[in-house]
Amino acid sequence: MRYRTIGTGAAAREVSAIALGAMKLGGTVDDDTSFAILDRFADAGGTFIDTANNYMFWEPGCSPNDSEQLIGRWRASRGIQDGDGIVIATKLGARPTLPGGGMESWEGLSAPAIRAAVGGSLERLGVDAIDLLYPHVEDRTVPLEETLGALAELVSAGTVRLVGASNHRAWRLERASAITATRDWPRYSVLQLRYSYLRPRLDIRLPELGHVHVTEDHLDFLRTENADGRPTALVVYTPLLYGAYTREDRELPAPYDHPGTPLRLAALDTVAKQTGATYNQVVLAWLMDHDPPIIPLVGVSTVAHVDEAVEATQLKLTAEQRELLDRAG
Ligand SMILES: NC(=O)c1ccc[n+]([C@@H]2O[C@H](COP(=O)([O-])OP(=O)(O)OC[C@H]3O[C@@H](n4cnc5c(N)ncnc54)[C@H](OP(=O)(O)O)[C@@H]3O)[C@@H](O)[C@H]2O)c1
């Protein structure tokens, strides 16, 4: 396993270079399989686990508590304590407040909503403090100062260790950075966005509600924050496009239907043949050594998925292979 640092100073944490997406665990993936997945990831040196306070409310038969509660049960059964090196990230703001509700009833990011949501996550995860907490999506009905102030209170009370931002536009991140710098509040030191090797058209909407894709502006913002001494990590979700790189039963979503896609797939094929790695592993290796560096957040539902992702941390692309992949499409 390779490792990366997120956060700074006393709040800095070392995390595995690949994060495990626990979205389906405890929901569509049964407890035995979920525990086996988490055990395998931890045995392989994996220390970074991602969940949210709403996974997977949209799936029939599942509840928004499933993923956090599953992680809580796994921690308890394995005797994992705070400080044992496992870093759990969770998110708030996009949990329906009504049973069967959707986006119209999301809890949002007001100060009272944030305070209320955190208590639920602490209880379900069975932790004294949340290692990394992200607002899941933007809430423009609430002043950014109110959201950032509520997060600052939680950090100062020791209830949250690091704060990040998920699915935020680049200009909102810059605005948040300016506010936290002026008030001396904790910054968004981790960003979570959608990204993979294949690029979607950004002039049409992604089909998934709430997903915000990495743009050139995000990358420019990140490089500048890091160069200016404000370390900011990038975690990316849906890196494997739900398995569509390798599986015939998975179609690429419509925004990926453009002339650049076959060119990128051809470059991926060349590098996979040269390295003997799978397409998924080349994609993950390309992400890990990206500029700025990226922590891929891989969603899994089997132990074999964990193995394939973890093995990708051994793969180092040559400068020529990177160049071929970067220039394609
Ligand atoms: N911040 C956000 O708004 C946001 C949004 C989405 C996801 N996330 C986080 O990111 C994580 C990953 O995202 P994701 O699940 O959307 O995307 P993903 O990692 O691209 O796809 C995960 C799915 O791909 C399939 N898969 C995984 N590894 C595979 C392999 N080696 N071979 C073949 N198929 C494989 C599995 O599908 P099957 O299970 O069907 O077999 C798996 O559930 C989630 O668990 C969640 O923690 C965050």
PDBQT file of the ligand as one rigid body, heavy atoms in Angstrom, charges set to zero:
ROOT
HETATM    1  N1  LIG A 401     -19.556  12.557  -2.922  1.00  0.00    +0.000 N 
HETATM    2  C1  LIG A 401     -20.467  12.008  -3.684  1.00  0.00    +0.000 C 
HETATM    3  O1  LIG A 401     -21.460  12.642  -4.085  1.00  0.00    +0.000 OA
HETATM    4  C2  LIG A 401     -20.324  10.576  -4.106  1.00  0.00    +0.000 A 
HETATM    5  C3  LIG A 401     -21.077  10.085  -5.179  1.00  0.00    +0.000 A 
HETATM    6  C4  LIG A 401     -20.933   8.743  -5.540  1.00  0.00    +0.000 A 
HETATM    7  C5  LIG A 401     -20.065   7.933  -4.842  1.00  0.00    +0.000 A 
HETATM    8  N2  LIG A 401     -19.356   8.425  -3.781  1.00  0.00    +0.000 N 
HETATM    9  C6  LIG A 401     -18.413   7.563  -3.021  1.00  0.00    +0.000 C 
HETATM   10  O2  LIG A 401     -17.502   6.993  -3.944  1.00  0.00    +0.000 OA
HETATM   11  C7  LIG A 401     -17.527   5.566  -3.863  1.00  0.00    +0.000 C 
HETATM   12  C8  LIG A 401     -17.275   4.994  -5.244  1.00  0.00    +0.000 C 
HETATM   13  O3  LIG A 401     -18.138   5.543  -6.195  1.00  0.00    +0.000 OA
HETATM   14  P1  LIG A 401     -19.115   4.697  -7.137  1.00  0.00    +0.000 P 
HETATM   15  O4  LIG A 401     -19.589   3.490  -6.421  1.00  0.00    +0.000 OA
HETATM   16  O5  LIG A 401     -20.084   5.684  -7.656  1.00  0.00    +0.000 OA
HETATM   17  O6  LIG A 401     -18.196   4.335  -8.382  1.00  0.00    +0.000 OA
HETATM   18  P2  LIG A 401     -17.126   3.255  -8.847  1.00  0.00    +0.000 P 
HETATM   19  O7  LIG A 401     -16.086   3.032  -7.806  1.00  0.00    +0.000 OA
HETATM   20  O8  LIG A 401     -16.683   3.732 -10.181  1.00  0.00    +0.000 OA
HETATM   21  O9  LIG A 401     -18.029   1.964  -9.071  1.00  0.00    +0.000 OA
HETATM   22  C9  LIG A 401     -18.283   1.024  -8.083  1.00  0.00    +0.000 C 
HETATM   23  C10 LIG A 401     -18.941  -0.190  -8.697  1.00  0.00    +0.000 C 
HETATM   24  O10 LIG A 401     -18.179  -0.627  -9.824  1.00  0.00    +0.000 OA
HETATM   25  C11 LIG A 401     -18.136  -2.035  -9.856  1.00  0.00    +0.000 C 
HETATM   26  N3  LIG A 401     -16.724  -2.438  -9.665  1.00  0.00    +0.000 N 
HETATM   27  C12 LIG A 401     -15.880  -2.023  -8.706  1.00  0.00    +0.000 A 
HETATM   28  N4  LIG A 401     -14.684  -2.614  -8.843  1.00  0.00    +0.000 NA
HETATM   29  C13 LIG A 401     -14.782  -3.413  -9.913  1.00  0.00    +0.000 A 
HETATM   30  C14 LIG A 401     -13.884  -4.283 -10.556  1.00  0.00    +0.000 A 
HETATM   31  N5  LIG A 401     -12.625  -4.428 -10.120  1.00  0.00    +0.000 N 
HETATM   32  N6  LIG A 401     -14.317  -4.962 -11.639  1.00  0.00    +0.000 NA
HETATM   33  C15 LIG A 401     -15.582  -4.803 -12.099  1.00  0.00    +0.000 A 
HETATM   34  N7  LIG A 401     -16.498  -4.017 -11.524  1.00  0.00    +0.000 NA
HETATM   35  C16 LIG A 401     -16.101  -3.309 -10.439  1.00  0.00    +0.000 A 
HETATM   36  C17 LIG A 401     -19.027  -2.530  -8.719  1.00  0.00    +0.000 C 
HETATM   37  O11 LIG A 401     -20.372  -2.675  -9.235  1.00  0.00    +0.000 OA
HETATM   38  P3  LIG A 401     -21.367  -3.788  -8.631  1.00  0.00    +0.000 P 
HETATM   39  O12 LIG A 401     -21.448  -3.518  -7.164  1.00  0.00    +0.000 OA
HETATM   40  O13 LIG A 401     -22.658  -3.508  -9.354  1.00  0.00    +0.000 OA
HETATM   41  O14 LIG A 401     -20.765  -5.117  -8.955  1.00  0.00    +0.000 OA
HETATM   42  C18 LIG A 401     -18.953  -1.371  -7.751  1.00  0.00    +0.000 C 
HETATM   43  O15 LIG A 401     -20.035  -1.311  -6.860  1.00  0.00    +0.000 OA
HETATM   44  C19 LIG A 401     -18.879   5.231  -3.216  1.00  0.00    +0.000 C 
HETATM   45  O16 LIG A 401     -18.838   4.004  -2.517  1.00  0.00    +0.000 OA
HETATM   46  C20 LIG A 401     -19.067   6.400  -2.278  1.00  0.00    +0.000 C 
HETATM   47  O17 LIG A 401     -18.355   6.167  -1.061  1.00  0.00    +0.000 OA
HETATM   48  C21 LIG A 401     -19.454   9.737  -3.433  1.00  0.00    +0.000 A 
ENDROOT
TORSDOF 0
